[in-house]
Amino acid sequence: MKTMGSCLLVTVVTALLLTISITSCTSNSAKSSTSSPTPPTNAAISYFGTQSPGDSWSWTITKNSAGSGTFSAVNNTSGKTYSGNVVTLSNKFLELTITTTTDSNVTVGGASATAYALEFPNTAVIVKPAGFNDLPVIGAAQGTCPSPANYNWIKVPTGSWDVTTDPAFGTAVTSGSASSLTLAVAPYLLGGSALSAVTYTGSCSQGLITASANAKFGLTPSGVFIGDQGTDGGVVGMLQPAAKIGSTAILQQGREFRGFVFMTHPPNGPNNLPVDKTQAIWSRTLGDNLITAAEYTTFDTGVEDTCPGGDSCATLSLDSEVAPGEFAGTMIDSHAGSHPFSLMINQINGKYMIFGFSREQAGLDPTALFPYIFLVMEQ
């Protein structure tokens, strides 16, 4: 069970989260003229969230047109509660300050009481405790229950994830009605080999499916898909396109993304690497058929690491579309060289979401592989 000890990174998005430690990029001068929809004034938006290995969360965020407001959160597994104030930073992330909590690990007025978020209204939320040993919370806005539909997803793994036996991505199909709903999940290894399918049955209320095997799934009206699979971690995804969408429009020059990269290492792993690391990143398309991404050198004021030349800069190519909305890609960075990605991409509310799953080598041991998750949304 996780707590919010240390400060948090929270992301409220059409999609989800991402962190990068990456290199080998091009200029970062191209900026997108698009922006996220203006949130309704003083409208409270509720989210259901999952946190590996098995905590579920409820979040509510209320903001005015200037981007200021309040939030409240409950870890439904531990019963701990959090509430406080919200302001919008220049880099479009939100700063959340906890003013009241039942969590003894959080000191009101201290560093542990500060969190950060990125919002795409009425769609999804991502929360990341800033401590290196806390896993992110990823949530979906609650709303109407889904009609029968197909979804693509990637895994939010536990610390014991194994590249040879555990799923990295897959598909899900909903059928039936709110009172009697079936969710058929098809998982795949990172290399593409199919694993045994799993079928969940249950009911739906306000977009939250309570299913068999202690699993819960949140589906937003716009098409974001979140799953909490008990002690087996979670999944995050989106509606599957009806047909292949191609990469041309996605890579059009001037698209601007925000999100996170999340990496998890085994406890006491090689080189004394942290158990978990989640980093906020910026990302954009520069007209070179690549997606460029990097961290912030000073997050609160929005100062970006430079590309090329920055310590965290990376490029991501979309090499082929294996199935509708499912791409095989390659990321190149200075720390881990070139590594393959499985990416799920679609437009939700007119903005692209990109969720990617890969693995990296821990230290010099080629058999020590750890999950690497890339989650961004267009601004």
C-alpha positions as CSV (number, residue, x, y, z in Angstrom):
1,M,0.0,0.0,0.0
2,K,1.3,3.4,-1.0
3,T,1.0,6.7,0.8
4,M,1.6,10.3,-0.4
5,G,4.8,10.7,1.7
6,S,7.1,13.3,0.0
7,C,5.5,15.6,-2.4
8,L,3.5,14.4,-5.4
9,L,3.3,14.7,-9.1
10,V,-0.3,14.6,-10.2
11,T,-1.5,14.7,-13.7
12,V,-5.1,15.4,-14.8
13,V,-5.2,14.5,-18.5
14,T,-7.0,13.2,-21.5
15,A,-4.4,10.5,-21.2
16,L,-1.8,9.9,-18.7
17,L,1.7,10.1,-17.6
18,L,5.4,10.2,-18.4
19,T,9.0,10.7,-17.3
20,I,12.2,10.7,-19.3
21,S,15.9,10.4,-18.8
22,I,16.9,10.8,-22.5
23,T,19.2,12.3,-25.3
24,S,19.9,12.8,-29.0
25,C,17.3,15.3,-30.3
26,T,16.7,18.4,-32.4
27,S,15.8,22.0,-31.8
28,N,12.9,22.7,-29.4
29,S,11.9,26.0,-31.1
30,A,8.6,24.7,-32.6
31,K,5.6,25.5,-30.4
32,S,2.0,24.4,-30.9
33,S,-0.7,27.0,-31.2
34,T,-3.3,24.5,-29.8
35,S,-4.4,24.5,-26.2
36,S,-6.5,22.3,-23.9
37,P,-10.2,23.2,-23.6
38,T,-11.0,25.8,-21.0
39,P,-12.4,24.0,-17.9
40,P,-15.8,24.9,-16.7
41,T,-15.7,27.6,-14.0
42,N,-15.9,26.1,-10.5
43,A,-16.9,22.7,-11.9
44,A,-16.0,19.7,-9.7
45,I,-14.6,16.8,-11.7
46,S,-14.3,13.4,-10.1
47,Y,-11.8,10.6,-11.0
48,F,-11.3,6.9,-10.2
49,G,-7.6,6.0,-10.0
50,T,-5.4,2.9,-9.7
51,Q,-2.0,2.7,-8.0
52,S,0.2,-0.4,-8.3
53,P,0.2,-2.9,-6.7
54,G,-3.4,-2.6,-5.5
55,D,-4.6,0.7,-4.1
56,S,-7.6,2.5,-5.6
57,W,-8.2,6.2,-5.3
58,S,-10.9,8.8,-5.6
59,W,-10.0,12.4,-6.7
60,T,-12.1,15.6,-7.1
61,I,-10.6,18.8,-8.6
62,T,-12.4,22.1,-8.8
63,K,-10.9,25.1,-10.7
64,N,-12.1,28.5,-11.9
65,S,-11.3,30.0,-15.3
66,A,-8.0,31.4,-14.0
67,G,-6.8,27.9,-13.1
68,S,-7.1,28.2,-9.3
69,G,-9.2,26.2,-7.0
70,T,-9.3,23.2,-4.6
71,F,-8.8,19.4,-4.6
72,S,-9.7,16.5,-2.4
73,A,-8.4,12.9,-2.6
74,V,-9.1,9.6,-0.8
75,N,-6.9,6.4,-0.9
76,N,-9.8,4.0,-0.8
77,T,-7.5,1.2,0.3
78,S,-5.8,2.8,3.2
79,G,-8.6,5.3,4.1
80,K,-6.2,8.2,4.2
81,T,-7.6,11.6,3.0
82,Y,-6.0,14.7,1.5
83,S,-7.4,18.1,0.5
84,G,-6.0,21.6,-0.4
85,N,-5.5,24.3,-2.9
86,V,-4.7,24.3,-6.7
87,V,-2.9,26.9,-8.8
88,T,-1.8,26.7,-12.5
89,L,2.0,27.1,-13.3
90,S,3.4,28.7,-16.4
91,N,4.3,25.3,-17.9
92,K,0.6,24.3,-17.7
93,F,1.1,21.8,-14.8
94,L,-0.9,22.4,-11.7
95,E,0.6,22.9,-8.2
96,L,-1.4,21.3,-5.5
97,T,-0.8,22.2,-1.8
98,I,-2.1,19.9,0.8
99,T,-3.7,21.8,3.7
100,T,-5.5,19.0,5.5
101,T,-4.7,15.3,5.6
102,T,-5.0,12.2,7.8
103,D,-1.7,10.9,6.5
104,S,1.0,11.1,9.2
105,N,3.7,10.9,6.5
106,V,2.7,14.3,5.1
107,T,3.6,17.5,7.0
108,V,1.3,20.4,6.2
109,G,3.4,23.4,5.3
110,G,6.4,21.2,4.4
111,A,7.8,19.9,1.1
112,S,5.8,16.7,1.5
113,A,2.6,18.7,1.2
114,T,3.2,19.9,-2.4
115,A,2.0,18.0,-5.5
116,Y,2.0,18.7,-9.3
117,A,-0.6,18.0,-12.0
118,L,-1.4,18.4,-15.6
119,E,-5.1,18.8,-16.6
120,F,-7.2,17.9,-19.6
121,P,-10.7,18.5,-18.2
122,N,-13.3,15.8,-17.8
123,T,-11.0,13.0,-19.0
124,A,-8.3,11.6,-16.7
125,V,-6.0,12.2,-13.8
126,I,-2.4,11.1,-12.9
127,V,-0.9,11.4,-9.5
128,K,2.7,10.8,-8.7
129,P,4.2,10.9,-5.2
130,A,7.5,12.7,-5.7
131,G,9.4,10.3,-3.5
132,F,11.4,7.9,-5.7
133,N,9.8,4.9,-4.0
134,D,6.2,5.7,-4.7
135,L,4.2,4.6,-7.7
136,P,2.0,6.9,-9.7
137,V,-1.8,7.0,-9.4
138,I,-3.6,7.0,-12.8
139,G,-7.3,7.8,-13.0
140,A,-10.2,8.3,-15.3
141,A,-13.0,10.9,-15.0
142,Q,-16.3,9.4,-13.9
143,G,-19.3,9.8,-16.1
144,T,-21.7,7.7,-18.1
145,C,-21.2,3.9,-18.5
146,P,-19.7,2.7,-21.8
147,S,-21.4,1.4,-24.9
148,P,-19.9,-1.8,-26.4
149,A,-16.4,-0.7,-27.6
150,N,-12.8,-1.8,-28.2
151,Y,-9.8,-0.4,-26.3
152,N,-6.0,-0.5,-26.5
153,W,-4.0,-0.4,-23.3
154,I,-0.5,-0.7,-21.7
155,K,0.4,-2.2,-18.4
156,V,1.2,-0.2,-15.2
157,P,3.4,-2.9,-13.7
158,T,4.3,-3.9,-10.2
159,G,8.0,-3.9,-9.1
160,S,8.3,-7.7,-9.8
161,W,7.3,-7.3,-13.5
162,D,9.1,-9.9,-15.7
163,V,9.7,-9.3,-19.4
164,T,9.5,-13.0,-20.2
165,T,6.2,-13.8,-18.5
166,D,4.2,-10.6,-17.7
167,P,2.0,-8.6,-20.0
168,A,3.1,-5.2,-21.4
169,F,0.1,-4.2,-23.5
170,G,-3.1,-5.6,-25.0
171,T,-6.7,-5.0,-25.9
172,A,-10.1,-4.9,-24.1
173,V,-13.6,-5.3,-25.4
174,T,-16.7,-4.2,-23.5
175,S,-20.1,-5.8,-24.2
176,G,-23.5,-6.0,-22.5
177,S,-25.3,-3.3,-20.4
178,A,-24.5,-1.3,-17.3
179,S,-26.2,-3.9,-15.0
180,S,-24.6,-6.9,-16.7
181,L,-21.3,-6.0,-18.4
182,T,-18.5,-8.2,-19.8
183,L,-14.9,-7.1,-20.3
184,A,-12.7,-9.4,-22.4
185,V,-9.0,-8.6,-21.9
186,A,-6.3,-9.9,-24.3
187,P,-2.8,-9.4,-22.9
188,Y,0.6,-9.6,-24.8
189,L,4.2,-9.9,-23.9
190,L,6.4,-6.9,-24.9
191,G,7.7,-9.0,-27.8
192,G,4.1,-9.5,-29.1
193,S,3.4,-13.1,-28.0
194,A,-0.2,-13.6,-26.8
195,L,-0.9,-14.6,-23.2
196,S,-4.0,-16.2,-21.9
197,A,-7.1,-14.0,-22.3
198,V,-9.1,-12.9,-19.2
199,T,-12.8,-12.2,-19.0
200,Y,-14.3,-10.0,-16.3
201,T,-18.0,-9.7,-15.5
202,G,-19.7,-7.1,-13.4
203,S,-21.8,-3.9,-13.4
204,C,-21.2,-0.3,-14.1
205,S,-22.2,2.9,-12.3
206,Q,-21.0,6.5,-13.4
207,G,-18.4,5.0,-15.7
208,L,-16.8,2.8,-13.0
209,I,-17.0,-1.0,-13.7
210,T,-16.8,-3.2,-10.6
211,A,-15.9,-6.6,-11.9
212,S,-14.9,-10.1,-10.8
213,A,-11.5,-11.0,-9.4
214,N,-11.3,-7.7,-7.4
215,A,-10.8,-5.7,-10.5
216,K,-12.2,-2.2,-11.2
217,F,-12.2,-0.3,-14.5
218,G,-12.9,3.4,-15.2
219,L,-14.0,4.5,-18.7
220,T,-14.5,8.1,-19.5
221,P,-17.2,9.2,-22.0
222,S,-14.4,10.5,-24.3
223,G,-12.6,7.2,-24.4
224,V,-9.9,6.9,-21.7
225,F,-9.6,3.4,-20.1
226,I,-8.2,2.8,-16.6
227,G,-8.0,-0.6,-14.8
228,D,-7.1,-1.6,-11.3
229,Q,-6.4,-5.4,-11.1
230,G,-5.9,-5.7,-7.4
231,T,-2.4,-6.8,-6.4
232,D,-1.5,-7.3,-10.1
233,G,-1.1,-3.6,-10.9
234,G,-3.2,-1.7,-13.4
235,V,-3.7,-0.8,-17.1
236,V,-4.1,2.5,-18.9
237,G,-5.4,3.0,-22.4
238,M,-7.9,4.5,-24.8
239,L,-10.5,3.7,-27.4
240,Q,-9.2,1.7,-30.3
241,P,-9.5,3.5,-33.7
242,A,-11.9,1.9,-36.1
243,A,-9.1,1.6,-38.7
244,K,-5.4,2.3,-38.9
245,I,-4.7,6.0,-38.4
246,G,-1.1,6.3,-39.8
247,S,1.7,8.5,-38.4
248,T,1.5,11.5,-40.7
249,A,-1.0,13.5,-38.8
250,I,0.5,12.5,-35.4
251,L,3.9,13.7,-36.4
252,Q,2.7,17.0,-38.0
253,Q,5.1,19.8,-37.0
254,G,4.0,21.9,-34.1
255,R,2.2,19.4,-31.9
256,E,2.8,20.1,-28.2
257,F,2.6,17.4,-25.5
258,R,3.0,17.1,-21.7
259,G,3.2,14.1,-19.5
260,F,5.6,11.7,-17.7
261,V,8.0,8.9,-18.1
262,F,7.9,6.2,-15.4
263,M,10.7,3.7,-14.7
264,T,10.7,1.0,-12.1
265,H,13.7,-1.0,-10.9
266,P,13.9,-4.1,-8.7
267,P,14.6,-3.3,-5.0
268,N,18.4,-3.0,-4.4
269,G,19.0,-3.3,-8.1
270,P,22.2,-2.8,-10.1
271,N,24.1,0.5,-9.6
272,N,21.9,1.3,-6.6
273,L,19.2,2.6,-9.0
274,P,16.0,3.9,-7.3
275,V,13.1,1.5,-7.0
276,D,10.8,3.8,-9.0
277,K,11.2,7.1,-10.8
278,T,8.6,9.3,-12.4
279,Q,9.5,12.5,-14.2
280,A,7.4,15.3,-15.7
281,I,8.4,16.0,-19.3
282,W,7.7,18.3,-22.3
283,S,7.4,16.8,-25.8
284,R,6.8,18.1,-29.3
285,T,7.0,17.4,-33.0
286,L,9.5,19.4,-35.0
287,G,8.7,18.3,-38.6
288,D,11.5,15.7,-38.7
289,N,9.1,12.7,-38.4
290,L,10.1,12.2,-34.7
291,I,8.7,13.1,-31.3
292,T,11.2,15.0,-29.2
293,A,11.0,14.9,-25.4
294,A,13.0,15.9,-22.4
295,E,12.7,16.8,-18.7
296,Y,12.6,20.3,-17.1
297,T,15.8,21.7,-15.6
298,T,13.7,23.9,-13.3
299,F,10.2,22.6,-13.1
300,D,8.3,25.3,-11.2
301,T,9.3,28.0,-13.7
302,G,9.0,25.8,-16.8
303,V,12.7,25.9,-17.8
304,E,13.2,23.0,-20.3
305,D,16.3,20.9,-20.8
306,T,17.6,21.8,-24.3
307,C,17.6,19.5,-27.4
308,P,20.0,18.6,-28.8
309,G,22.6,18.5,-26.1
310,G,20.6,18.2,-22.9
311,D,21.2,15.4,-20.5
312,S,17.5,14.2,-20.6
313,C,16.7,14.7,-24.3
314,A,15.4,11.8,-26.4
315,T,13.7,11.1,-29.8
316,L,10.9,8.7,-30.5
317,S,10.1,7.3,-33.9
318,L,6.8,5.6,-35.0
319,D,8.1,2.7,-37.1
320,S,5.0,0.8,-38.1
321,E,1.3,0.6,-37.2
322,V,0.8,-3.1,-36.2
323,A,-2.9,-2.8,-35.6
324,P,-5.4,0.2,-35.4
325,G,-3.8,2.6,-33.0
326,E,-1.0,0.2,-32.0
327,F,2.5,1.3,-33.1
328,A,5.9,-0.3,-33.0
329,G,8.4,2.5,-32.2
330,T,12.0,3.2,-31.2
331,M,13.4,5.6,-28.6
332,I,17.0,6.9,-28.7
333,D,18.5,8.4,-25.6
334,S,22.0,9.0,-24.2
335,H,21.5,6.8,-21.1
336,A,20.2,3.6,-22.6
337,G,20.8,4.0,-26.3
338,S,18.1,2.6,-28.6
339,H,15.2,0.6,-27.3
340,P,11.9,-0.6,-28.8
341,F,8.5,0.6,-27.8
342,S,4.9,-0.6,-28.1
343,L,2.7,2.5,-28.3
344,M,-1.0,3.0,-28.2
345,I,-2.2,6.2,-29.9
346,N,-5.5,7.8,-30.7
347,Q,-7.3,11.2,-30.7
348,I,-9.5,11.8,-27.7
349,N,-11.6,15.1,-27.7
350,G,-9.5,16.2,-30.7
351,K,-6.1,15.7,-28.9
352,Y,-3.6,12.9,-29.4
353,M,-2.8,10.6,-26.5
354,I,0.4,8.5,-26.6
355,F,0.9,5.7,-24.1
356,G,4.1,3.6,-24.6
357,F,5.6,0.6,-22.8
358,S,9.2,-0.5,-23.2
359,R,12.0,-2.1,-21.1
360,E,15.5,-0.9,-20.4
361,Q,18.7,-2.6,-19.2
362,A,19.6,-2.0,-15.6
363,G,23.3,-1.2,-15.4
364,L,25.6,-3.6,-17.4
365,D,23.6,-6.7,-16.9
366,P,21.7,-7.5,-20.2
367,T,19.3,-9.8,-18.3
368,A,18.3,-7.1,-15.8
369,L,15.4,-5.5,-17.6
370,F,13.0,-3.0,-16.0
371,P,9.7,-1.4,-17.3
372,Y,9.8,2.0,-18.9
373,I,6.5,3.7,-19.5
374,F,5.9,6.8,-21.7
375,L,2.6,8.6,-21.3
376,V,1.8,12.0,-22.8
377,M,-1.2,14.0,-24.1
378,E,-1.4,16.8,-26.6
379,Q,-1.9,20.3,-25.2
